[in-house]
Amino acid sequence: MAKKKVRKTKKKPVVKKKTSVKQTKKKKYSLLLKNLLIFVVLALISLVFAEFSSNIFFINLFSVLAVVFGFIAVAFFIVFLILALVKVFNK
């Protein structure tokens, strides 16, 4: 039995876009600030809901959510401070 010849297709070279360092830093800052603001707002909304809830279950739930969102917001703030300090010391 004869084997069939299989033609190999020529692959086109992949062109990678080069992004500058300034663009990537700008994206990091914008993403970091966006996430920081989101978690601060979520923590504040959870605190408000915990304050105005009448059921003990919802008070505990929103309190725990406020603490978790608060810790995440603090973590993003620490990362923001570190990036700001690196930016200052690199200049």
C-alpha positions as CSV (number, residue, x, y, z in Angstrom):
1,M,0.0,0.0,0.0
2,A,1.4,3.4,-1.0
3,K,1.6,6.2,1.4
4,K,0.1,9.5,0.5
5,K,2.3,12.5,0.5
6,V,1.2,15.2,3.0
7,R,2.1,18.7,2.0
8,K,3.3,20.9,4.8
9,T,1.8,24.3,5.0
10,K,4.2,27.2,5.4
11,K,3.5,29.1,8.6
12,K,3.5,32.8,8.5
13,P,5.8,34.5,11.0
14,V,4.1,35.8,14.0
15,V,4.6,39.6,14.4
16,K,4.7,40.6,18.0
17,K,3.8,44.1,19.0
18,K,6.3,45.7,21.2
19,T,4.9,47.7,24.0
20,S,6.9,50.4,25.6
21,V,7.7,50.3,29.3
22,K,5.8,53.5,29.8
23,Q,2.6,51.9,28.4
24,T,2.9,48.9,30.6
25,K,3.5,51.0,33.7
26,K,0.5,53.2,32.8
27,K,-1.7,50.1,32.4
28,K,-0.5,48.8,35.8
29,Y,-1.3,52.0,37.5
30,S,-4.7,52.3,35.9
31,L,-5.6,48.7,36.7
32,L,-4.3,49.1,40.3
33,L,-6.2,52.3,40.9
34,K,-9.4,50.8,39.4
35,N,-9.2,47.8,41.6
36,L,-8.4,49.9,44.7
37,L,-11.4,52.1,44.1
38,I,-13.7,49.2,43.5
39,F,-12.7,47.5,46.7
40,V,-12.9,50.7,48.8
41,V,-16.4,51.3,47.4
42,L,-17.4,47.7,48.1
43,A,-16.1,47.9,51.7
44,L,-18.0,51.2,52.3
45,I,-21.2,49.8,50.8
46,S,-20.9,46.7,53.0
47,L,-20.4,48.9,56.1
48,V,-23.5,50.9,55.3
49,F,-25.6,47.8,54.8
50,A,-24.3,46.3,58.0
51,E,-25.2,49.5,59.9
52,F,-28.8,49.7,58.5
53,S,-29.6,45.9,58.6
54,S,-32.0,44.8,61.3
55,N,-31.4,41.0,61.1
56,I,-28.4,39.7,63.0
57,F,-27.5,37.4,60.1
58,F,-27.2,40.3,57.6
59,I,-25.3,42.4,60.1
60,N,-22.7,39.7,60.5
61,L,-22.6,38.9,56.8
62,F,-22.1,42.5,55.8
63,S,-19.6,43.1,58.6
64,V,-17.4,40.1,57.4
65,L,-17.7,41.3,53.8
66,A,-16.6,44.8,54.8
67,V,-13.6,43.4,56.6
68,V,-12.6,41.2,53.7
69,F,-13.0,44.0,51.1
70,G,-11.2,46.4,53.5
71,F,-8.2,44.1,53.7
72,I,-8.1,43.7,49.9
73,A,-8.3,47.5,49.5
74,V,-5.4,47.9,52.0
75,A,-3.4,45.4,50.0
76,F,-3.9,47.3,46.8
77,F,-3.0,50.5,48.6
78,I,0.2,49.0,49.8
79,V,1.1,47.9,46.3
80,F,0.2,51.4,45.0
81,L,2.6,52.9,47.6
82,I,5.4,50.5,46.6
83,L,5.0,51.3,42.9
84,A,5.0,55.0,43.7
85,L,8.2,54.7,45.8
86,V,9.9,52.7,43.0
87,K,8.9,55.4,40.5
88,V,10.3,58.1,42.7
89,F,13.6,56.3,43.5
90,N,14.2,55.3,39.8
91,K,14.2,59.0,38.7
